[in-house]
């Protein structure tokens, strides 16, 4: 079975089986809302399959490798069409994420997002953090932001990189340095976007007072980028606890950035009249139209995001689901490798359950109050901040469970636990 088909089937099996098996999922993982919480995470992977093939093509194509870390999509530009940021995003993050993984010899990694991009590029979590805030708040597009969740937390616990591979990003040396980008390069080049001032000016045609407020907003936007940039790591994380700490630092910086943006955004918006506000919202409408035109129509996958979605029981789907969970959380292997006692085994179960619960709390399917198509930039900023705060709390919860699990482990046991991660890329 090809890797592509295997990934598609695994995602579909997880979504279907989780919906099919409410008693099993709820009893085993304690997910609030039963199986739908698990299914919602899987839905994002199923929906993203149509984009994944194009993303891989972009990564494998030599011209996209050489075009790394640009702010435009050459594919769209060549055809005279609007840029498709997701194809470029997949190419850029994949190049950065995979160049240091297994010597850059693997075409794809297991921790990629459904659209083909990566939430971890070496030790850098959320490479396009500032751009995603701009896209979500101004353009009303939370596609990339909503894909961050369980998979990224799992990749922090069971790192896809070995220690030497992490180090290659923070201290490039020798011939490998020409292939593996430094942390500074990833952090600087991936967040190139800012507030689209020129487009806003062309749309709303601000008067002098409004233009002054817009300039203040643009300054705050640049300051927000700097805040996020300073949260990039300077050293290679040696442990799962350190990687979760990096996630907390990065998320806290993003939340701080939204707080800094909020006052000047409200000031500028309050100075606009109704007509100007409608023109400003045209940016979001254009983005939504472009996404709708490019999205493959799939009636089944989006339906799984609905509360009333249900299927009949299927024994084969149940087995596939259980096998997938066992592959991701080989509790028996961990217990035997680390020689855990009963107390440590119980703590490992808590860590597993706490992490799996983030499938629901960080669902790829927006809830009624989170990451929906809000009518104004201020409302979208509030929704984005709420999402980031939810994610931060989820990461903190997993971090606390990890600390409890490792509290009584010896250094040798901790080292064995860390060694489990890199095997997952094999």
N, C-alpha and C positions, 0 to 999 in steps of 0.2 A: 504494500500500500504506500502510495506516495506521501510525502510529508504534508502536502497541501490537503489531500483527501483525509489524512489522519486527523489533522487539526480541525477540519470542518466537522468530521463525524464526532470528534471528542466534544466540541462545543455544542453540537446539536444534541448529543446524548445527555450532556449535563443539563441543558435547558429542559429537554423533554422529561427526563427522569425526575428532575427536581419538582416539576409541576405534577408529575404522575404520583409521586410518593409523599404525600403530606405527612403521614404518621412517621415514616422513616426519617425524613429530613428533620422534622421538628424534634423528634425524640433524640436523634443522634447529635444534632448540632445546636439545638435550642434556639433556632432562628425565629425571631418575632415575625408573625405573619406567615409562618409555615413555609412551604416549598417555594412560594413566589419570590421570597427574598433571595434564594439561591438562583432561581431561574432568571431573575432580573440581571444578575451579573453576567450570566451566560448569554443572554440575549444580545448584549453589546458585541460579543464575539461573533455571533451568527450574523448580525446586521453588518458587521465590518468585513465579512468575507469578500464582498464584491469589490471593496477597495484594496484588499490585501494583494491580489494578483497584480494590480497596477503598481502598487508600492514596491513589490519585489522587482518588477521590471525596471522601475526607476533606479533602484539600488544597484542592480546588476549592470545597467547600461553605463559604459565608460564615461559618456559625456555628463552624466549626473554625478558621478564620483568627482570628476574634475570641477563640477559646478558647486561643490560643497560649500555650505554656509553662505549662500547668497540670499537676498531677500525677495527674489522673484522666482516664479516657476517658469523655466525656459520652455517647457513643453507647451504651456498655454500661449506664451509669447510668440513662439514660432508659428502658431496657427492663427494668430490674430484674435485669440479668444481670451476671456478673463482668466487670470492666473488661478490655478487650482492649488491652494496652499497645502492640501493634505498629501498630495503626491510628493511635493518637495519636502514636507515635514518628514515623511517616511524615509526619503532618501538621505536626508541630512542626519537624522538621529540614528538611523541604521548604520551609516558609515562610522559615526562616532562611537556607537555602542559596540559594534562588531569588530572594529579594527584591533581592539585590545583583547578580544575574546577568542581563545584557542588560536592565537596568532593571526587572527583575521581570516582564517581559512573557512569559516562557516558562513553560509549564505543567509542564515536567519537564526534567531535565538528564541528560546521558549518564553522569555519574559516580555515579548513585544506586545504592543497594544493591538486591538482589533483592526485599526486602520493601517497597520504595518509600521508605525512609529514606535519609539521606545521611551518609557518613563525614566529608565536608568541608563545613562551613558557613562559607563565606568562608575566612578564615585559621585557623579553629578545626578542628582534627582531633579526631575522636572526641568529639562534644559530650556524649554520655551516658556518659562513661567510668566515673564513680563508680557510677551506677545499674546499669551492666552488670556491674560486679564484684559488687554486692549480689545481683543477679538470678542470676548464675552460681553464686556460692558458697553462698548461703542457699537459693535456690529451685531450684538445679540446672538452670537454663535458660540454655544458652549460645547460643541462637539468634542473638541480635544480635552477640555477640562473634565467632562463627565466620564472620560475613559480612565481617569486615575482612580485607583481604589485597591481592592484586594490583591490583584496581581502584583502591584508595586510593593505592597507590604510584604507579601510572600517572598518577593525577590530580595527584600532587605534581610529577611531571616535566613533564607537559603540562597546565598549570593550566587549568581551565575559565574562570577569571576573568582579565580584563585588570587591569593595575596600578591603574587608577582604581577598578575594582570592589573590589579588595582594600582599597584605601584607604578606601572608603566604610564599611567595617566598623570600622576603627580610628580614623577621624576623621570621623564623620558631620557633614555640613554642609548647610544650606539645606533645601529641600523634601524632598530625598532622605533626609535623616536621619529623617524620620517613617516611612519605609518600611523602611529597612535597619537591623536591630538592631546595636547595638555589640557588640564582642567581649565586653565585660563582661556585657552582658545575656544573650548566648548561654551563656557559661560559668556564670553564676550561676543562670539559670532552668532550664537543662536538667538539672542534677544536683541535683534537689530531694529525691530519696529518701535514705534512710539505713537503718540497721539497723531492721527492724520489731520493735522491743522489745515493744510492746503485744501483738502477735500471739504472740510467743515466750512471754511471760509467761502469756498465756491458755492456751497449749498445755501447757507443762511445769510450770506452777505452782511456781516455784523457791522453795526455802527462803531464809533470810537470807543464808547464805554464797554460794549460787548467784546470788542477785539482785545481790550486790556484784560478783561476777565478770561478770555480764551488763552491769552499769553500766560496768565498766571496758572491756568490749568495745565498748559503744556509744560511749564516749569515743574509743577508738582508731579507730572507724569514722568519726567526725566529723573526726578529725585526718587520716585518709586522704583524705577529701574535700578538705580544705584543701591537702594535698600535691598532689593532682591539679589543683586550681583554680589554684594558683600557677604551673602549667606552661602556662597559657593564654598565647597571644602578646599582646604589647603593641604590636607594630608590624606593618605589612603586609609579608609576605615578598615580596621583589622577584625572587627567582630560585628555580629548582628546587632548588638546593643548600640554600637557606634553608628551603624547604618540607619537604624531607627532614629537615633539622635540627629543625624543629618536631615532626615525627613522632617522632624519636628522643627529644626532651625529654619529650613527652607519654607515650610508652611507658615510659621510664625512671621517670617519676613514678608510673605505675600499678604497676610492679613494686615500687617502694619502698613503695607503699601496701599491697600484699599482704604484704610483709615486716613491716610494722608491725602488721597485723591478726593475723598468724599466732599469736604468743604468747598474747594474751588469748583468742583463739578456742579454742586448745587447752586453756587453763586452764578456761574455762567448760565445754567439752565433757567434760573429764575429771571434773568434779564431778557430771555427770548420771548417773543410773542408767540401766539398759537401757530401762526403760519410757519415761523422759523423752526419751531419744535417739530412740526410735521415734516419739514424738509430734512431736519437732522435725522429723524427716524427713518428717512428714506435709505440711509446707509444700511440699517438693519434689514429693511425690507428687501433691498437688493441682495444682501447676503443670503437671506432665507430663500429667495427665489432661485439663486444660483445653486444652493445646496439641494433644493427640491428637484431641480432639473437634472442634477448629476447623480442623484441617489437612485439606485436600482429599486424598482418597485417590488416589494415583498410583503404580501398580505399576512403571511403566517408569523414572521418574526416580530413585527411591531405589536401584533395582537397579544403576544405573551407579556407585554408590559401592562395590559389591562387587568384590573382586579378580578374580573369575571372569567378570565381565561382558564380553561381546565381541559384535561384529556382523561382517557380511561387508563387503567393500570396496564403495564406492559412489563413482563418479567425480564425480557432481554434488556430493555432500557434500564431497569433497576440494576442489573448486573454491570452494565457499562458505567453507570453512574458510580456505583460502589468501587469499581476498579479504578476509575479516574481519581476518586478521593484518596484511595489507598496509595496510588502512585505519587500524589502530591504530598500526602502526609503518611509516610511509612513509619508509623509509630512503633511497630514491632522491631523494625531494623534499628531505629534510633535507640530504643530501650536496650536491645542486645548489644549494640556497638558501644554504648556508653555504660552498659552494665548498671542500669538504673534500679534503685530499690522501689518499693511500693509508693513511698511518698513522692519521689521524683517522677514516677510514672503518672501519678495523679496530677502533678503540676504540669506535665507535658500535655495531658488531656485538656487542662484549662487553657494552656497556650494555644492549642489547636482550635478549640471551640471559640476562643476569643477572636482569633484571626479569621476563622470561617464566618463568624457573625458579621464581619465587615462587608461580606458580599451583599448583605441587605442594606446596612447603613450607608454604604457607598455605592448603591446600585447604579448601573449604567442607564437605567430607565428613570427619568426625572419624576419626582413625586409632584403632587398638585401644588406644593408650595416651594419647590426647590428647582432652580435652573430651568424654569419654564420661560416661555417667550414673554418676558415682562415688557410693558409698553414704553418705559423710559430708561435712559441710562442710569439714573439714580436707583430705580427699582432693581435693575439688573445688578448693579454694584452690591446692593443689599443681599440679593440672592447668592451672588458669587461668594461674598464674605461668609454667608451662612454655610455654604458648601465647604469652604476651606476650614471653617471652625469645626464642622462635623468630622472632616478628615483628620484634623489635628487631634481631636479627642479620640478618634479610633486608633491612631498611631500611638498615642499615649497609653491607651488601654492595652494594646498589644505589647508595648514596651514594659509596662508594669508586670504583665503576665510572664514575659521573658525574664525579667529580673527575678521574679519569684522562682521560676524554673531553674535558673542558674545559681541561685543563692547558695546552695549547699554542694554544688558540683566542684570537683577538683579542677585544677588547671588542665590536666590531661583530658578529662571528660569534656571540658569546654572546647579544647582543641579538636577533639574528635567530632563534636557537633558542628564546628565551623567547617571541617573537611567534607561534610556531607554535601554542602552547597555546590561546589564546582563540578561534582559528578553529574549534576543534572543537565549539564550542557552536552554530555557525551552521547 
